[in-house]
Amino acid sequence: MIQARRLFLTPALGTFLILIPFIGLVLWFIVIMIWYIKNQDDIHNYFRGINYRVNEYNEDDLKEFT
């Protein structure tokens, strides 16, 4: 006869193995959301074509060009 512990362990282990990819996807989504929130301005400027770190000049620099 099969022991009760073995009857519980097999489905529990199988369920855990099935849930591993879903847990990974949820953790990946959380990491992506944290990264997006921290870099939202840079991401939006990049897709607008504005690289403000390169194209930003102060007024003294602009006077030198004219």
LINGI-V657917 format. One line per field, one symbol per residue. burial: 1 if it has 24 or more other C-alpha atoms within 12 Angstrom, else 0. A space follows every 10 residues. Layout:
burial = ???
//
This chain:
burial = 0000000000 0000000000 0000000000 0000000000 0000000000 0000000000 000000
//
